[in-house]
Amino acid sequence: MEQSEIKLFEGKNIRYVWDEQKEQYFFSVVDVIQVLTDSNIPRRYWSDLKRKLAAEGSEVYEKIVQLKLPSPDGKMRLTD
């Protein structure tokens, strides 16, 4: 069973899911980018970064999956 919650880091929300089967946490990349870069548009930052990684031949993005996490409007939405 997966549990999704929100953690606070330096006053900012980071959404995550705990997967009991795999015993792993999965964090929202967009939220982590917002905290680390203080970007006003973290989705755009992530989109640009994915393109740069693909152009460089990086396979990092291929290991990132989309998860349903709570959005600011309270609905569960897919996010990287």
Secondary structure, DSSP 8 states (H G I E B T S, - for coil): -EEEEEEEETTEEEEEEEETTTTEEEE-HHHHHHHHH--S-HHHHHHHHHHHHHHTT--TGGG---EEEE-TTS-EEEE-
